[in-house]
């Protein structure tokens, strides 16, 4: 039987050692540095390593009653298999979680872009409807009020409009106020119908 270097460092526990829990605890305390060393991995942080160590110890205690010490296979080999399975189970779970997170993020990106585009289209349709209603409502305004509303829709300030139309600022403000009152009445009537 070929034994590796680490097997020679720690004595093989016997069935009598296993029956005596104190000796088993001492054996595991001797094995702790080796177990922790085997659990080190760049993707496993120190808190997770502590959790994994506890999981390994629990699995060793559960499996020790089934282990046949008369076999030529050393108990340390069995411990190495437990460490390996616990470590790779953790890494698989972590990898699956990472892929699920990426998929969720991509799903939300797609939904966000879809709704962003959908709302832009919806807003454009609403703006078009409001503009059509305003254009239809312009028929109730006087010619001067129509010019003032047109300038307002183009983004002119009242002072700029007054300069362009060669009128007093007060006339522009009064026209804006009259337009608001007339258009509000017209649009509320349109909503009620």
Secondary structure, DSSP 8 states (H G I E B T S, - for coil): ----HHHHHS----HHHHHSHHHHHHHHHHHHHHHHHHH--TTS-HHHHHHHHHHHHHHHHHHTTT--TTSSS-HHHHHHHHHHHHHHHHHHHHHHHHHHHHHHHHHHHHHHHHHHHHHHHHHHHHHHHHHHHHHHHGGGS-HHHHHHHHHHHTT--HHHHHHHHT--HHHHHHHHHHHHHHHHHHHHHHHH-
